Amino acid sequence: LHSHSKAILRPPLRRPLIAHRSAFSPIPSNPLIHTTPTANMTEISSLVASQDNDDHHCLICYNELDFKTLLPCNHNSFCPVCVLRMRHLHNDKKCPICKQEHEQVICEETSKQEHESFSEYPIWGNELGEEYIYRETVGMFFRTEYYHREIQPLLSYPCMYCKEFDGVTAAAADGKKTAQRLLQDHLRTKHRLQLCQLCVDHQRDFVSQLPLFTPTQIQVHLKQGDK
Protein backbone atom coordinates (compact mmCIF):
# COMPACT_ATOMS: atom_id res chain seq x y z
CA LEU A 1 0.00 0.00 0.00
CA HIS A 2 1.21 3.41 -0.83
CA SER A 3 0.39 6.23 1.52
CA HIS A 4 -0.49 9.48 -0.15
CA SER A 5 0.87 12.55 1.56
CA LYS A 6 -1.62 15.24 2.20
CA ALA A 7 -0.77 18.90 2.22
CA ILE A 8 -1.15 20.44 5.63
CA LEU A 9 -3.15 23.61 5.47
CA ARG A 10 -1.94 26.25 7.84
CA PRO A 11 -3.68 29.51 8.58
CA PRO A 12 -1.91 32.50 7.12
CA LEU A 13 0.49 34.20 9.48
CA ARG A 14 -0.91 37.38 10.91
CA ARG A 15 1.27 40.40 10.91
CA PRO A 16 2.01 41.24 14.54
CA LEU A 17 0.91 44.56 15.88
CA ILE A 18 3.99 46.73 15.90
CA ALA A 19 4.57 48.40 19.22
CA HIS A 20 4.42 52.14 19.33
CA ARG A 21 7.65 54.00 19.50
CA SER A 22 8.86 55.74 22.58
CA ALA A 23 7.16 58.94 23.68
CA PHE A 24 10.25 60.81 22.64
CA SER A 25 10.26 62.29 19.18
CA PRO A 26 12.74 60.86 16.62
CA ILE A 27 16.26 61.76 17.70
CA PRO A 28 18.44 63.36 15.04
CA SER A 29 21.57 61.51 14.08
CA ASN A 30 24.42 62.05 16.49
CA PRO A 31 27.81 61.08 15.10
CA LEU A 32 29.32 60.87 18.57
CA ILE A 33 27.21 57.95 19.71
CA HIS A 34 27.31 55.66 16.68
CA THR A 35 29.38 52.58 17.45
CA THR A 36 30.19 49.54 15.38
CA PRO A 37 29.30 46.01 16.55
CA THR A 38 32.99 45.42 17.30
CA ALA A 39 33.43 48.51 19.47
CA ASN A 40 35.01 47.58 22.81
CA MET A 41 34.10 49.02 26.20
CA THR A 42 37.05 51.45 26.19
CA GLU A 43 35.86 53.01 22.95
CA ILE A 44 32.28 53.23 24.23
CA SER A 45 33.42 54.82 27.50
CA SER A 46 35.43 57.44 25.65
CA LEU A 47 32.41 58.26 23.49
CA VAL A 48 30.20 58.69 26.55
CA ALA A 49 32.87 60.88 28.16
CA SER A 50 33.03 63.08 25.07
CA GLN A 51 29.24 63.45 25.23
CA ASP A 52 29.41 64.45 28.90
CA ASN A 53 31.77 67.28 28.00
CA ASP A 54 29.60 68.59 25.16
CA ASP A 55 28.10 71.86 26.42
CA HIS A 56 26.74 72.94 23.04
CA HIS A 57 24.21 70.19 22.23
CA CYS A 58 21.39 68.50 24.11
CA LEU A 59 22.47 64.96 25.01
CA ILE A 60 18.97 63.63 24.24
CA CYS A 61 17.89 65.28 20.98
CA TYR A 62 21.30 66.74 20.02
CA ASN A 63 19.82 70.12 19.12
CA GLU A 64 21.97 73.13 19.86
CA LEU A 65 21.62 74.41 23.40
CA ASP A 66 20.34 77.93 22.77
CA PHE A 67 18.31 77.23 25.89
CA LYS A 68 19.54 74.77 28.52
CA THR A 69 18.18 73.23 31.69
CA LEU A 70 20.13 73.85 34.89
CA LEU A 71 19.88 70.95 37.34
CA PRO A 72 21.02 70.95 41.01
CA CYS A 73 23.43 68.11 40.17
CA ASN A 74 25.09 70.34 37.52
CA HIS A 75 24.39 67.97 34.60
CA ASN A 76 23.17 70.83 32.42
CA SER A 77 23.47 69.50 28.87
CA PHE A 78 19.75 69.05 28.20
CA CYS A 79 17.33 71.32 26.38
CA PRO A 80 14.11 72.43 28.14
CA VAL A 81 11.83 70.56 25.71
CA CYS A 82 13.47 67.17 26.38
CA VAL A 83 13.35 67.73 30.14
CA LEU A 84 9.72 68.87 29.87
CA ARG A 85 8.88 65.65 28.00
CA MET A 86 10.36 63.59 30.81
CA ARG A 87 8.66 65.51 33.60
CA HIS A 88 5.28 66.23 31.96
CA LEU A 89 4.67 63.02 29.98
CA HIS A 90 6.45 60.47 32.19
CA ASN A 91 6.45 62.13 35.61
CA ASP A 92 10.21 61.53 35.63
CA LYS A 93 12.12 64.15 37.59
CA LYS A 94 15.44 62.31 37.61
CA CYS A 95 18.62 63.57 35.98
CA PRO A 96 19.18 61.44 32.85
CA ILE A 97 22.85 61.00 33.81
CA CYS A 98 23.15 60.53 37.57
CA LYS A 99 19.48 59.65 38.28
CA GLN A 100 19.18 62.11 41.16
CA GLU A 101 15.61 63.36 41.51
CA HIS A 102 15.12 67.14 41.43
CA GLU A 103 11.92 68.90 42.40
CA GLN A 104 12.92 72.11 40.62
CA VAL A 105 15.04 72.97 37.57
CA ILE A 106 15.73 76.21 35.71
CA CYS A 107 15.41 76.62 31.95
CA GLU A 108 17.80 79.37 30.97
CA GLU A 109 18.67 81.14 27.74
CA THR A 110 22.35 80.38 27.19
CA SER A 111 23.23 83.87 25.94
CA LYS A 112 21.54 85.47 29.00
CA GLN A 113 22.71 82.98 31.61
CA GLU A 114 23.46 84.96 34.75
CA HIS A 115 24.94 82.15 36.85
CA GLU A 116 26.92 79.02 36.09
CA SER A 117 24.95 76.62 38.31
CA PHE A 118 21.46 76.07 39.68
CA SER A 119 22.56 76.74 43.27
CA GLU A 120 23.62 80.31 42.45
CA TYR A 121 20.12 81.42 41.41
CA PRO A 122 18.11 83.20 44.16
CA ILE A 123 15.02 80.97 44.29
CA TRP A 124 12.44 81.83 46.96
CA GLY A 125 9.88 79.04 47.03
CA ASN A 126 8.29 79.20 43.57
CA GLU A 127 9.69 82.63 42.74
CA LEU A 128 12.77 83.48 40.70
CA GLY A 129 11.99 87.04 39.67
CA GLU A 130 9.71 88.78 37.19
CA GLU A 131 11.65 87.51 34.17
CA TYR A 132 10.64 83.91 34.90
CA ILE A 133 7.45 81.84 34.90
CA TYR A 134 7.15 78.80 37.15
CA ARG A 135 5.23 75.74 35.93
CA GLU A 136 4.45 74.04 39.23
CA THR A 137 3.17 70.74 37.77
CA VAL A 138 6.63 70.00 36.35
CA GLY A 139 8.78 72.08 38.73
CA MET A 140 10.38 74.14 35.94
CA PHE A 141 11.28 77.82 35.73
CA PHE A 142 11.19 79.33 32.23
CA ARG A 143 12.13 82.71 30.82
CA THR A 144 8.74 84.41 30.27
CA GLU A 145 9.18 85.16 26.58
CA TYR A 146 10.51 81.68 25.85
CA TYR A 147 7.64 80.06 27.78
CA HIS A 148 4.96 81.85 25.77
CA ARG A 149 6.74 81.29 22.45
CA GLU A 150 7.89 77.66 22.78
CA ILE A 151 6.49 75.88 25.85
CA GLN A 152 2.87 77.01 26.09
CA PRO A 153 2.07 75.90 22.48
CA LEU A 154 3.51 72.44 23.24
CA LEU A 155 1.17 72.03 26.21
CA SER A 156 -1.95 73.36 24.48
CA TYR A 157 -4.50 71.61 22.24
CA PRO A 158 -4.50 73.56 18.96
CA CYS A 159 -5.85 72.33 15.64
CA MET A 160 -2.65 71.37 13.83
CA TYR A 161 -4.47 71.59 10.50
CA CYS A 162 -6.25 74.95 10.39
CA LYS A 163 -4.54 76.71 13.33
CA GLU A 164 -7.87 78.42 14.10
CA PHE A 165 -9.05 76.20 16.96
CA ASP A 166 -7.65 75.91 20.47
CA GLY A 167 -8.98 73.20 22.75
CA VAL A 168 -8.12 75.00 25.97
CA THR A 169 -10.11 78.09 24.96
CA ALA A 170 -12.99 75.92 23.73
CA ALA A 171 -13.03 73.89 26.97
CA ALA A 172 -13.23 77.05 29.05
CA ALA A 173 -16.26 78.16 27.03
CA ASP A 174 -17.90 74.71 26.98
CA GLY A 175 -17.51 73.97 30.67
CA LYS A 176 -18.17 70.21 30.27
CA LYS A 177 -15.90 68.56 27.72
CA THR A 178 -12.12 68.43 28.05
CA ALA A 179 -9.81 70.30 25.69
CA GLN A 180 -8.62 67.00 24.27
CA ARG A 181 -12.16 65.78 23.55
CA LEU A 182 -13.13 69.08 21.91
CA LEU A 183 -10.00 68.97 19.74
CA GLN A 184 -10.86 65.44 18.60
CA ASP A 185 -14.43 66.54 17.80
CA HIS A 186 -13.15 69.53 15.82
CA LEU A 187 -10.69 67.45 13.80
CA ARG A 188 -13.32 64.83 12.98
CA THR A 189 -16.18 67.16 12.02
CA LYS A 190 -14.25 69.95 10.31
CA HIS A 191 -11.38 68.11 8.64
CA ARG A 192 -12.26 64.39 8.69
CA LEU A 193 -9.02 63.77 10.54
CA GLN A 194 -8.21 62.22 13.88
CA LEU A 195 -5.47 61.57 16.40
CA CYS A 196 -4.48 58.05 17.39
CA GLN A 197 -6.14 57.57 20.76
CA LEU A 198 -3.52 54.98 21.75
CA CYS A 199 -0.77 57.54 21.18
CA VAL A 200 -2.74 60.11 23.18
CA ASP A 201 -3.56 57.76 26.07
CA HIS A 202 -0.01 56.40 26.34
CA GLN A 203 1.46 59.90 26.05
CA ARG A 204 3.73 59.16 23.14
CA ASP A 205 4.34 62.88 22.77
CA PHE A 206 2.67 66.21 23.42
CA VAL A 207 -0.77 66.14 21.78
CA SER A 208 0.20 69.22 19.77
CA GLN A 209 3.05 67.22 18.21
CA LEU A 210 1.18 64.03 17.32
CA PRO A 211 0.40 63.21 13.66
CA LEU A 212 -3.10 63.43 12.19
CA PHE A 213 -4.69 60.59 10.22
CA THR A 214 -7.49 60.09 7.72
CA PRO A 215 -9.91 57.20 8.47
CA THR A 216 -7.91 54.94 6.13
CA GLN A 217 -4.54 56.01 7.52
CA ILE A 218 -5.56 55.41 11.14
CA GLN A 219 -6.40 51.77 10.36
CA VAL A 220 -2.98 51.23 8.81
CA HIS A 221 -1.32 53.01 11.74
CA LEU A 222 -3.13 50.85 14.31
CA LYS A 223 -2.15 47.65 12.52
CA GLN A 224 1.40 48.47 11.48
CA GLY A 225 2.55 51.33 13.66
CA ASP A 226 5.03 53.71 12.03
CA LYS A 227 7.24 52.71 9.17
Buried (B, 14 or more C-beta within 10 A) or exposed (E): EEEEEEEEEEEEEEEEEEEBEEBBBEBEEBEEBEEEEEEEEEEEEEBEEEBEEBEEBBBBBBBEBEBBBBBBBEBBBBBBBBBBBBBBBEEBBBBBBEEEEBEBBBBBBEEEBEEEEBEEBEBEEEEBEEEBBBBEEBBBBBBEEBBEEBBBEBBBBBBBEEEEBBBBBBBEEBEEBBBBBBBBBBBEEEBEBBBBEEBBEEBBBBBBEBBBBEEEBBEEBBEEBEE
